[in-house]
Amino acid sequence: MHKLARALTVWLVVSIGIGCGLPARAVASPSPGFLVIAPDRGYLGNEEIKAAWAEFGNTHLTRLVFISLTEDYQRDVRARLEGAVAEMQREEATEIVLIPFVVSEADPHLKKARDLLANAKVRVAPVFGGSPPARQILEDRVRTLSKEPSKERLVVIGFGATSREEADAMTRELERLAVEVQETLHLADMSIAIFYAGQAPDAVRDQGNALAETTIVRAIKKTDLRTLVVPFHLGYKHTGSMRLSQKIESLLSAGAAPTTAGNSSPILSCHAGFAKRPATTSRFAGRRSELS
């Protein structure tokens, strides 16, 4: 099983199985119903999530729903959410617990699920992004790239905001994770850059993406430290993933300047990251590989 799928399995078991002392599905006593939601990551990304969720489903009453932000699919998403709740209630779930497989509490996929289930009695569990497995994924990526932590700065890239408020909240949450990793590895510096989803208003998206690019460029133009650039979010797998990857590579090039994203909507499946040497040469060190 891939790293992301393993992390999801660990998170589910620890946070709502072992950690809460909840009964397994095989136990005859009544049990909660777990509604797991995740961003629609395209076919390959969704199959990974399904594989990990299926293992959890062997021992728990659960349903999985993928959330699309596209307005055209809102009726379908609502029907799937309400249907999942109704099915588990028919199976005598004592309560419905919403398990959000997202990085941030401000993630628009979680907001959409909350809105669509506003009339349902649902308890919402903490998001994946605040869990130990998420922190470990980030730390592992940084360790892979790092050579001399005391002479390196970390730039963590998030994705998926549809408003400035969401971007600010995502920044704060990623900062908490990044600071923990920075302190553990003794990195010299750290910053966060948030790219916006295609569903954001054009002006908001363009301004926000330009700010993210500026943050990255400022970091890599400082030649005092080696810069580690680590994308950290749940975007599409493969589909459209190269756009942001290519953008980062171009920003890492010598003499790179911030450019307006225009109508582009960079989406990146989880990559290990990039490292930029503290020099004016156009070369950069580091390995890029699929995490999920």
C-alpha positions in Angstrom: 0.0 0.0 0.0 1.3 3.5 -0.8 2.4 6.0 1.8 -0.7 8.1 1.6 -3.0 5.1 1.9 -1.0 3.7 4.8 -1.3 7.1 6.5 -5.0 7.2 6.0 -5.4 3.7 7.5 -3.3 4.6 10.6 -5.2 7.8 11.1 -8.6 6.1 10.9 -7.7 3.3 13.3 -5.9 5.5 15.8 -8.3 8.5 15.9 -11.6 6.8 15.8 -10.9 3.1 16.6 -8.3 2.6 19.2 -8.1 6.2 20.4 -11.8 6.5 21.1 -12.4 3.0 22.3 -15.1 2.5 19.7 -16.5 -1.0 19.0 -15.6 -2.7 15.7 -18.3 -3.6 13.2 -17.9 -7.2 14.1 -19.0 -6.6 17.6 -22.7 -7.2 18.2 -23.3 -4.1 20.3 -24.5 -0.9 18.6 -21.8 1.2 17.0 -21.4 4.6 15.4 -21.5 5.1 11.6 -18.4 6.7 10.1 -18.9 8.9 7.1 -15.5 9.4 5.6 -15.2 12.3 3.1 -12.3 13.2 0.8 -11.6 15.6 -2.0 -12.3 14.1 -5.5 -8.8 13.5 -6.7 -9.6 11.9 -10.0 -9.8 8.2 -10.7 -6.3 7.2 -9.6 -6.3 9.3 -6.4 -9.7 8.1 -5.5 -8.8 4.5 -5.9 -6.0 4.9 -3.4 -8.4 6.3 -0.8 -10.8 3.5 -1.5 -8.1 0.9 -0.9 -7.3 2.3 2.6 -10.9 2.9 3.5 -11.9 -0.6 2.5 -9.6 -2.0 5.1 -11.2 0.2 7.7 -14.6 -0.9 6.5 -13.9 -4.5 7.3 -14.3 -3.7 11.0 -16.5 -0.6 11.1 -19.8 0.6 9.9 -18.7 3.2 7.3 -19.4 4.9 4.0 -17.0 6.9 1.8 -18.1 10.0 -0.2 -15.8 12.0 -2.5 -16.5 15.8 -2.6 -16.4 17.8 -5.8 -16.4 21.6 -5.6 -17.8 21.9 -9.1 -21.4 23.4 -8.8 -22.6 21.0 -11.6 -22.1 18.1 -9.2 -23.6 19.6 -6.0 -26.9 17.8 -6.3 -25.1 14.5 -6.8 -22.7 15.1 -3.8 -25.7 16.0 -1.6 -27.5 12.8 -2.7 -24.5 10.7 -1.9 -23.9 12.3 1.5 -27.6 12.1 2.5 -27.8 8.5 1.2 -24.8 7.4 3.1 -26.2 8.8 6.3 -29.6 7.2 5.7 -28.0 3.8 5.0 -26.0 3.8 8.2 -29.0 4.9 10.2 -31.0 2.0 8.7 -28.1 -0.3 9.9 -28.8 1.1 13.4 -25.8 3.4 13.8 -25.9 5.0 17.2 -24.6 8.2 15.7 -23.0 9.5 12.6 -19.4 10.7 12.8 -18.0 12.7 9.8 -14.3 11.9 9.2 -12.8 14.6 7.0 -9.7 13.4 5.0 -8.5 16.9 4.3 -5.4 18.8 5.4 -7.1 21.9 6.9 -10.3 22.7 8.9 -10.7 25.5 6.4 -10.7 23.2 3.4 -13.7 24.0 1.1 -14.5 20.3 0.7 -15.2 20.0 4.4 -17.2 23.3 4.3 -19.3 21.9 1.5 -20.0 18.7 3.3 -21.0 20.6 6.4 -23.3 22.8 4.4 -25.0 19.9 2.6 -25.5 18.0 5.8 -26.7 21.0 7.8 -30.0 19.4 8.6 -28.4 16.1 9.6 -27.3 15.2 13.1 -23.6 14.6 12.5 -20.5 14.9 14.7 -17.4 16.1 13.0 -14.0 14.5 13.9 -10.7 16.4 13.6 -9.2 16.7 10.1 -6.3 14.5 8.9 -4.0 17.5 8.6 -3.7 17.9 12.3 -2.9 14.2 13.0 0.5 12.6 13.8 0.5 10.7 10.4 0.2 14.0 8.5 3.1 15.5 10.5 5.2 12.4 9.9 4.6 12.6 6.1 5.8 16.2 6.1 8.8 15.4 8.2 9.7 12.4 6.0 9.6 14.6 2.9 11.9 17.2 4.5 14.3 14.6 5.7 14.6 13.2 2.2 15.7 16.6 0.8 17.6 17.9 3.8 21.4 17.8 4.0 22.4 20.5 6.5 19.2 21.6 8.4 20.9 24.5 10.2 21.7 26.0 6.8 18.3 25.4 5.2 14.9 27.1 5.0 11.6 25.2 4.4 8.9 26.5 2.1 5.7 24.4 2.5 3.1 24.8 -0.4 -0.6 24.3 0.3 -3.4 24.2 -2.3 -7.1 24.5 -2.5 -8.3 27.8 -1.0 -11.3 29.5 -2.6 -11.2 32.7 -0.6 -8.6 34.8 1.3 -10.1 33.7 4.6 -9.6 30.0 3.7 -6.0 30.8 2.6 -5.2 32.6 5.8 -6.6 29.7 7.9 -4.7 27.1 5.8 -1.5 29.1 6.3 -1.9 29.1 10.1 -2.6 25.3 10.2 0.3 24.5 7.9 2.5 26.8 9.9 1.8 24.7 13.0 2.8 21.5 11.3 5.9 23.2 9.7 7.1 24.7 12.9 7.0 21.3 14.6 9.1 19.9 11.7 11.4 22.9 11.8 12.0 22.5 15.5 12.5 18.7 15.2 15.0 19.0 12.4 16.5 22.3 13.5 15.9 24.1 10.2 17.0 27.7 10.1 13.8 29.2 8.6 10.3 28.4 7.4 7.5 30.0 5.3 4.1 28.9 3.8 2.7 29.5 0.3 -1.0 28.8 -0.5 -2.2 28.3 -4.1 -5.9 28.7 -4.9 -8.4 26.3 -6.4 -10.0 26.9 -9.8 -13.3 27.5 -8.1 -12.1 30.7 -6.5 -13.2 34.0 -8.1 -10.8 35.0 -10.8 -9.5 38.1 -9.1 -9.1 36.4 -5.8 -7.3 33.4 -7.3 -5.0 35.5 -9.4 -4.0 37.7 -6.5 -3.6 34.8 -4.2 -1.5 32.7 -6.6 0.7 35.8 -7.3 1.3 36.1 -3.6 2.2 32.5 -3.3 4.7 32.8 -6.2 6.2 35.9 -4.6 6.7 34.0 -1.3 8.5 31.2 -3.1 10.7 33.5 -5.2 11.7 35.6 -2.2 12.8 32.5 -0.4 14.9 31.0 -3.2 16.5 34.4 -4.1 18.0 34.6 -0.6 21.4 33.0 -1.1 22.2 32.6 2.6 20.4 29.3 3.0 19.5 26.3 0.9 15.8 26.3 0.2 13.6 23.2 0.5 10.3 23.6 -1.3 7.7 20.9 -0.3 4.2 20.8 -1.7 1.8 19.4 0.9 -1.9 18.9 0.1 -4.4 16.5 -1.5 -4.8 17.5 -5.1 -5.6 15.5 -8.2 -3.3 12.6 -8.8 -1.6 12.9 -12.2 -4.4 14.8 -13.8 -3.2 18.3 -14.1 -0.5 17.7 -11.6 2.4 18.8 -13.7 1.2 22.4 -14.0 2.2 23.4 -10.5 5.3 21.2 -10.6 6.5 23.0 -13.7 5.7 26.3 -12.1 7.8 25.5 -9.1 10.7 24.4 -11.3 10.5 27.6 -13.2 10.5 29.6 -10.0 13.6 27.7 -8.8 15.5 28.7 -11.9 18.1 31.4 -11.6 16.7 34.9 -11.9 13.1 33.7 -11.6 10.5 36.4 -11.1 7.0 36.1 -9.8 4.4 35.8 -12.6 0.6 36.1 -12.5 -1.2 32.8 -12.6 -3.9 34.2 -14.8 -6.6 31.7 -15.4 -4.4 28.8 -14.5 -5.5 26.6 -11.6 -2.4 24.7 -10.5 -3.2 21.3 -9.0 -0.6 19.0 -7.7 -0.8 15.5 -6.4 1.5 14.9 -3.5 5.2 15.2 -4.4 8.3 14.8 -2.3 9.6 18.3 -2.9 12.4 20.3 -4.4 15.6 21.8 -3.0 17.4 25.0 -4.2 21.1 25.5 -3.5 22.1 28.9 -2.1 23.7 30.0 -5.4 22.8 31.9 -8.6 23.2 28.9 -10.8 20.1 27.6 -12.5 20.6 24.0 -11.1 18.6 22.7 -8.1 19.0 19.6 -6.0 16.4 17.2 -4.9 14.2 14.4 -6.0 10.6 14.6 -7.1 8.4 11.5 -6.6 4.8 10.6 -6.1 4.0 10.3 -2.4 0.5 8.9 -2.8 
